[in-house]
Amino acid sequence: MYFKNADHESLFEEYQAQAETGNNREYSSALYLLAATGKPLGKYIRN
């Protein structure tokens, strides 16, 4: 994966850990895009 900066990567990892997506590509793609916004959206992510 290509991240725009370190914040994007850390948010993506945080969201994935919170959502426990595993290998779900669709869910991981959505989390990747949400993390790219750079806004704290973790409260909207559920497993």
FENCOR-V37722 format. One line per field, one symbol per residue. phi: phi as a letter, one per 30 degrees, with the letter a starting at -180 (. if undefined). psi: psi as a letter, one per 30 degrees, with the letter a starting at -180 (. if undefined). A space follows every 50 residues. Layout:
phi: ???
psi: ???
This chain:
phi: .ccdaddddddedddddddhdicddddddddddddddicdcedccbc
psi: lkkfaeeeeeeeeeeeeefhfbgjeeeeeeeeeefffgkjgfffkl.
